[in-house]
Amino acid sequence: MNLILLGPPGCGKGTQAVNLVKKYDYYQLSTGDMLREAVANETQTGKIVKDVLASGKLVDDELIIKIMEEKLIATKSKPGRIFDGFPRTLIQANELEGLLKRYQMKLDLVIELVVDQHSLLERILKRAKESEEKRDDDNSVIVKKRLEVYNKETKPIVDFYSSKYNLNKIDGMQSIQEVSNTIENLIENKH
């Protein structure tokens, strides 16, 4: 089972991915986590990524695709993969199609978590205040910039997946449990 969780930053993709990992033993392919790991490890790539993330911009497609391909190969034995925060651009969406084909995999499910962006901004800022883990990208200026970038560069992939797959839209403003139940029902109906 390979599934994509789409939606703006802070909509709950990561939370839902963690739930699916626990329940189904899928592997969460979170570009955000992978990039933060590179930054924390202070790799050459991590230093570049740190500057890009701090500015609120997206990391370039070529680098993301390279990291994603390595993770696809490393997780081939898992029962499924959750693409969390990837793809973010039409180039990445097309590249993912090619990667999956190259490794004899397919995309089974595409889910968009739909949220009110004003409420989302409040949710992210609340998360930043309450979280022990401080993230450089959890402040109002960066969050607003990330939402602008999402609306301009990532939102178009919703149309891409709507035309190629049965895109499943879920109200991301529901409780975490309600969203989880809906996603799990979609997965169970695919088996």
C-alpha positions as CSV (number, residue, x, y, z in Angstrom):
1,M,0.0,0.0,0.0
2,N,1.4,3.3,-1.1
3,L,-0.5,6.4,-0.2
4,I,0.0,10.2,-0.4
5,L,-1.2,12.6,2.3
6,L,-1.7,16.0,0.8
7,G,-2.5,19.2,2.6
8,P,-1.0,22.5,3.8
9,P,1.7,22.6,6.5
10,G,0.2,21.9,9.9
11,C,-3.0,20.2,8.6
12,G,-2.3,16.9,10.5
13,K,-0.5,14.8,7.8
14,G,2.3,13.9,10.2
15,T,0.0,13.0,13.0
16,Q,-2.1,10.8,10.7
17,A,1.1,9.2,9.2
18,V,2.3,8.3,12.7
19,N,-1.1,6.6,13.4
20,L,-0.8,4.6,10.2
21,V,2.7,3.5,11.0
22,K,1.6,2.2,14.4
23,K,-1.5,0.4,13.0
24,Y,-0.2,-1.0,9.7
25,D,3.6,-1.0,10.0
26,Y,3.9,1.3,7.0
27,Y,6.9,3.5,6.6
28,Q,6.4,7.3,6.8
29,L,8.3,9.0,4.1
30,S,8.2,12.6,5.5
31,T,10.3,15.0,3.6
32,G,10.1,17.4,6.5
33,D,11.5,14.8,8.9
34,M,14.2,13.7,6.3
35,L,15.2,17.3,5.8
36,R,15.3,18.1,9.6
37,E,17.4,15.0,10.1
38,A,19.9,16.3,7.5
39,V,20.0,19.7,9.3
40,A,20.4,18.0,12.7
41,N,23.2,15.8,11.4
42,E,24.9,19.0,10.0
43,T,25.5,17.2,6.7
44,Q,26.5,19.3,3.6
45,T,23.0,18.9,2.4
46,G,21.7,19.8,5.8
47,K,23.4,23.1,5.8
48,I,21.8,24.0,2.5
49,V,18.4,22.8,3.7
50,K,18.7,24.8,7.0
51,D,19.0,28.1,5.1
52,V,16.1,27.2,2.7
53,L,13.8,26.1,5.5
54,A,14.5,29.2,7.6
55,S,13.5,31.4,4.7
56,G,10.2,29.5,4.3
57,K,11.0,28.3,0.7
58,L,10.9,24.8,-0.6
59,V,14.0,22.7,-1.0
60,D,14.8,22.1,-4.7
61,D,13.1,19.2,-6.5
62,E,16.3,17.4,-7.5
63,L,17.5,17.1,-4.0
64,I,14.1,15.9,-2.6
65,I,13.8,13.3,-5.4
66,K,17.2,11.9,-4.7
67,I,16.5,11.6,-1.0
68,M,13.1,10.0,-1.8
69,E,14.5,7.5,-4.1
70,E,17.0,6.4,-1.5
71,K,14.2,5.9,1.0
72,L,12.0,4.0,-1.5
73,I,14.8,1.5,-2.0
74,A,15.5,1.2,1.7
75,T,11.8,0.6,2.5
76,K,11.0,-1.9,-0.2
77,S,10.3,-4.7,2.2
78,K,7.7,-2.7,4.2
79,P,4.0,-3.4,3.7
80,G,3.4,0.2,2.7
81,R,4.7,3.7,2.4
82,I,3.1,7.0,3.4
83,F,4.3,10.0,1.4
84,D,3.9,12.8,3.9
85,G,4.8,16.3,2.4
86,F,5.8,14.7,-0.9
87,P,5.2,15.5,-3.6
88,R,5.1,19.2,-3.2
89,T,5.4,20.2,-6.9
90,L,4.2,18.9,-10.2
91,I,7.8,18.0,-11.1
92,Q,8.0,15.9,-7.9
93,A,4.6,14.3,-8.7
94,N,5.7,13.2,-12.1
95,E,9.1,12.0,-10.8
96,L,7.3,10.0,-8.1
97,E,5.3,8.2,-10.8
98,G,8.5,7.3,-12.5
99,L,10.2,6.1,-9.3
100,L,7.3,3.9,-8.4
101,K,7.2,2.4,-11.8
102,R,11.0,1.8,-11.8
103,Y,10.7,-0.1,-8.5
104,Q,7.6,-2.0,-9.5
105,M,5.4,-0.2,-7.1
106,K,2.1,1.7,-7.6
107,L,0.2,4.5,-5.9
108,D,-2.9,3.0,-4.1
109,L,-4.5,6.0,-2.4
110,V,-4.3,9.8,-2.5
111,I,-5.8,11.7,0.4
112,E,-6.1,15.5,0.8
113,L,-6.7,16.9,4.2
114,V,-8.8,20.0,3.6
115,V,-8.5,22.7,6.2
116,D,-9.5,26.4,6.7
117,Q,-6.1,28.1,6.4
118,H,-6.9,30.9,8.9
119,S,-7.7,28.3,11.6
120,L,-4.7,26.3,10.5
121,L,-2.4,29.3,11.2
122,E,-3.8,29.4,14.7
123,R,-3.4,25.7,15.1
124,I,0.3,25.8,14.1
125,L,1.1,28.7,16.4
126,K,-0.6,26.9,19.3
127,R,1.5,23.7,18.5
128,A,4.6,25.9,18.6
129,K,3.8,27.2,22.0
130,E,2.9,23.8,23.5
131,S,5.5,21.7,21.9
132,E,8.8,20.7,23.6
133,E,10.4,20.3,20.2
134,K,11.1,23.8,18.9
135,R,11.0,24.1,15.1
136,D,12.6,27.0,13.2
137,D,9.6,27.0,10.9
138,D,6.9,27.4,13.6
139,N,6.5,31.1,13.8
140,S,3.8,33.3,12.2
141,V,6.0,34.9,9.5
142,I,7.4,31.6,8.3
143,V,4.1,29.8,8.6
144,K,2.4,32.5,6.5
145,K,5.2,32.2,3.9
146,R,4.9,28.4,3.9
147,L,1.1,28.6,3.3
148,E,1.7,31.1,0.4
149,V,4.3,28.7,-1.1
150,Y,1.9,25.8,-0.6
151,N,-1.0,27.6,-2.3
152,K,1.2,28.6,-5.3
153,E,3.4,25.6,-5.8
154,T,1.7,22.6,-4.1
155,K,-2.0,23.1,-4.5
156,P,-1.8,22.4,-8.3
157,I,-0.8,18.8,-7.6
158,V,-4.3,18.3,-6.2
159,D,-5.6,18.8,-9.7
160,F,-2.9,16.4,-11.1
161,Y,-4.0,13.6,-8.7
162,S,-7.7,14.4,-9.2
163,S,-7.3,13.7,-12.9
164,K,-5.2,10.5,-12.5
165,Y,-6.6,8.9,-9.4
166,N,-9.7,9.0,-7.2
167,L,-8.6,11.8,-4.9
168,N,-10.1,11.4,-1.4
169,K,-10.9,14.7,0.3
170,I,-11.2,14.6,4.1
171,D,-12.2,17.5,6.4
172,G,-8.9,18.0,8.3
173,M,-10.6,20.3,10.8
174,Q,-12.4,17.2,12.4
175,S,-10.9,15.6,15.4
176,I,-7.7,13.6,15.0
177,Q,-9.7,10.4,15.7
178,E,-12.4,11.2,13.1
179,V,-9.8,11.9,10.4
180,S,-7.9,8.7,11.4
181,N,-11.1,6.6,11.2
182,T,-11.9,8.0,7.7
183,I,-8.4,7.2,6.5
184,E,-8.4,3.7,7.9
185,N,-11.8,3.0,6.2
186,L,-10.3,4.1,2.9
187,I,-7.3,1.8,3.5
188,E,-9.5,-1.2,4.5
189,N,-11.6,-0.7,1.4
190,K,-8.5,-1.0,-0.8
191,H,-7.5,-4.4,0.7
